[in-house]
Amino acid sequence: MIAALGLLIGIILGLVFSPDVPAGLEPYLPIAVVAALDAVFGGLRAYLDGIFDDKVFVVSFVSNVVIAAAIVYLGDQLGVGGQLSTGVIVVLGIRIFSNVAAIRRHLFHA
């Protein structure tokens, strides 16, 4: 619950202050956001399943963002950044939808 509250506060602060993202980091921001959302939905699923661990959540959150950004950076260096970005988005998207489906089944018993 703390993670969801932190996410909400972060979104509100981002909308209020509208921070500027350095041009060099702009290609990595969408990937980092999707990776962070994957960790958040995974944490919510774990919470509903009764197996949430805050240390695992923090490590998962940070490592998802760092690994996803590193994969895209490597793709940029190899000249295939668009393809690797698409791959990362597809994989994380599948995980997000899988977690959301599990959350829906848990909440609505359907």
PyMOL commands that set and color helices and strands:
alter all, ss='L'
color gray80, all
select helices_A, chain A and resi 2-17+23-49+54-78+81-108
alter helices_A, ss='H'
color red, helices_A
deselect
rebuild
show_as cartoon
